[in-house]
Amino acid sequence: NFSEDGKNVKLFNCNSQKVVLIAPIKNQCYEDYFYSKDLKYEEALGDLEEISKQVIDKIIKEDEIPSKKGADYNAFLSFTAFQTFRTLYHADQLNEIVDGIVKRMLKMQLDAKMNENITHEDIDKTSIAVKEPALMLLRQIPFFIPLLYDLRCKLIINKSTLNFITSDNPVVLFNSYFKDKTVRALTGIASKGFQAFFPLNERKCVVFYDDKIYKVGSKTNKPVETVSDEDILAINKLQLPDP
């Protein structure tokens, strides 16, 4: 949906700081056997993508979010959850957490004289990781979907001079309620003030939000239109990696 010819996109590589004007879609955000060498997981995701594409196409065409009570909303919500966590970023993040927790446990055992065969230095030199972190994430995602049902969902229609952008982490988790406060921003789905932004194309973006904290447009499901370049720029900045 961000392609002019259905085959290529314009791309900015954050690492090299280079713009690529013609980047084949099929080579982006892709890795062989990312989840597992058992292709049944890829095939199952393909089925979800096929169903979700029809729903997303309808949202874009009709400027309307499906009813929460219908199968289309369930499919879109499920797809959003998978698009959030089936990324290299979250796979790496999972391994960072596993590495930290296991090392702390080993050091506690060492300090308690439960293990005298290794030293703290040995532990620090070791890297501990899950063999298939992306597959582990896939298995956990269904538990997040019910939490998304508690959020309001609105379509933002972009009528500014700028376009929405997307990235290899297309669904951005955010929490502007805590952004300027002394506590660290909380981006867990069940957190007070949680927000998620999911650009569908250059002109349409879906936002999930805690309606006990934020007001987005009217109380109805009517889309929110904006002509503000500043609004679009703020949403686009969320797609950028942390400095």
N, C-alpha and C positions, 0 to 999 in steps of 0.2 A: 504493500500500500504506500510505500515511500519511494517507489520506483516510477520513472516516467515511461519506461518501455517494458516493464514486467520482468526484466532480466538483470538490470544493473541499478546500482544506487551510487550517489555521491557519498564519499566517506572521509572522515577525518581521523587519522591515527594519532591517538593521544601520546603514545610512546615516542614516535618519530616526529610528532608535530607537523605531519604532512597531510595535504589534501589530495585525495584520489578521486578524480572526476568520473572514472568508469570502474566500478568495483562489482564484479559478478556476485549476485545475491547468494548463489549456491556455495560460495567459498567463505561466507561470513558466519561467524558464531557457530562454527562447525568443527567437530573432532570425531575421528573414527572411534567407534566403541566407547563413546563418552560415558554411557551408563553401564554397559556390560557387553560382553561378546555374545550374550544371548539376545538376539534381535527382537524377541517378543516384546521387549519394553519399548523399543523404537516404533514397532508396528502399532502398539496400543496408543502411543502418543500421536502417531499419524492419524488414527481413527478420531481422537479427540480434536486434533487440528482441523480435520475435514469438517466435522460438525460445527466447530467454533467459527470457521471461516464464513459459513453461511450466515451465522448470527451477526458477526462483525460487519459483513457486507450489508446486512439489513439495517444495522445501527447507523452506518455511514450514509446509506441511501435515504432512510426515513427520519434521521435525526431524532431517534427515540430509543431509550433503554427498554429492553423487554420487561414485562411484568415479573415481579419477584416470585409469583406463584406458578410461573410457567417453566417448561423444560428449557427454553432458550436462555433464560436468565441463569439457570443451574449450569448449563453448558459454558456460558460466558464466564461465570464465576469460577468454575473449575479450571478453565483455560487460563484465567488471570492468575490463579494460585500457582499453577504449574509454570507459567512464564516468569513468575516472581522467583522461584527457588531452583529451577532446573538450569542454573547458570554456573559457569566456571567460578565466578566470584563466590557464590555461596558454597560450592564444593571446597574451594580453598579455605573459606572461612570455617567450615565444619572441621577440616583437618587441623587448623590452627587451634580450635577449641579442644579437640581430642588430644593434640600434642601437649597443650598446657595442662590439662586435667591429669593425664597419665603421668607426666613428669612430676607434678606436685605430689601425687600419691606415692610414687617411687621414692621421692625424697623424704616423705613422712615415714615410710617404712624404714628407710636408711637411718633416719634420726632416732627411730625407736629400736634400733639394733635388730630389726627384723630381716634385714638383708645387708650382709657385710661383704658381698662379693663385688660390689660396684661402688663408685664414688659419685659425688655431686657433679664432678667434672665429666664423668662418663655419661651421666644422664643428659647434661647440657649439650654434649657433642652428638647426641642421638636425635634422629627425627622419627616421630611416631605418627602414623597416618592410617586412615581407613583405606582399605584396598580399592573399594568402589564407592567413594563418597557421594557421587551424583545419584547412584542407585539407592543409597540409604536415604537421601533427601526425597527421592520420588516416593518412597514408602511412607514418609512422614507427612507429605503434602496433604493427603485427604483429611488429616486431623485439623488442618488450618481452615479448610473450606467453611465449616459451620461458623467460625468466628467472623468470616467476611459477610455472612448473612446479616449480622447485626449492624453493619455499616450502611449509610445512605450512599446512593450511587447517582451521579449526575454526568451528563454529557456537556463538555465545554466546546463551543463552536468558535473557532478562531477566525475573526474578520479583520485582523490587524495586517500590517505590511510584512510581518515575519511568519515563518513556517514553524510548526512543531518539529522537533527532531526526536530520534530514537537512538538506542545504543544496544550494546550486548547485554545490558541489564534493563530491559524495556519497561518493567514495572518498578517505579521508584517508590520506596517506602520513606515516609517523612513524618515529622511531627512539629508543626510550627507553633503549637501551643507551648511547648517546652523550649523552643529554639533560643529565645532570649532570656531564659530564666537560669538560675544558678545550677539547677540539676541538668544532667546530660539528657539530650533529646532521646525520647523513647520511641523506638520504631517497631516494637512488637505489635502484632495485629490486635491483641487485646488491650493495648495501652490506651489510656485516656488521651484524647487528642490525635489519635492515629490518622494518617492520610496515606493514600496510594494513588499515584498518577500513572495512567497507562495511555500514551498517545497511540491512536489507531491509524492515523495518517497525518499529513501535513496540516490538516484543518480541523481534525476532530480528536479530542482527548477525553478519556473517562477518568473521573476522580471518585474514589471511595473515601468516605470521611465519617468521623464521629459527629453526628448531628446534635449531640448534647453540648458540643463545644463550638461548632462552626455553623454558620448559615451560608448556604450557597444558593443564590437565586431565590426563587419562591419555594413554598412548601410543596408544590406539585412536582411532577417529574419533568416539567418543561425544561429544555436545555438552557444553558447559560451562554449568552453571546458576549464576546469581548472584542473591542477594537483597539485595545491597549497593547502597544508593543512591549511595554514594561511587564504586563502580565505574562505574555508569552515568553519573554526572556527569562523571567523568574522560574517558570516551569521548565524551560529548556536547560537552565543551569543545574537542575536537579539530576539531569542525565550525565553530567560530567563526573569523573572519578574524583574522590577526595584528593586534595593536594598533598 
